[in-house]
Amino acid sequence: MKKLMFAILLFVATLSCASAQNIPSYSANGVAISVRNTGNNLISELFKEDSIFNFNIAVASFGPGKRLDWHSHPGCQILIITEGIGYYQERGKARQIVNKGEIIKCLPGVEHWHGASSESMVTYMATYSTLKGTTKWLEKVSDDQFNGKN
């Protein structure tokens, strides 16, 4: 069942990519996403929530060693790793290695970061809602945190 759901979401994302070519890369309040990450990443919003569907869908691709800053979401976020190898870490916990096909559930208000591993790129699809507010961006991930040395 998990594999079937992943395949359906991947198929929908692939179809959406073709129609999402006119959607700009992610920015918030006119500030480029590079302000909140290590740069040279592609984050494209495929679907913005509306009056019927209360979630957003985005696809993000990070080169080796690239990552987002620490952040939290007032609502849930789900990450579906579609390519490569990456890292995911929640504040106060050990860094996790994530691989293609894995699903990460980010609970509301939990501070975390995610990005590519040192040796591999990573691509993921993210679903999240802004009904309870927008992403809270925090400090940059230190090199020690990125390397799993908390």
Order of alpha helices (4+ residues) and beta strands (2+ residues): alpha-beta-beta-beta-beta-beta-beta-beta-beta-beta-beta-beta-alpha
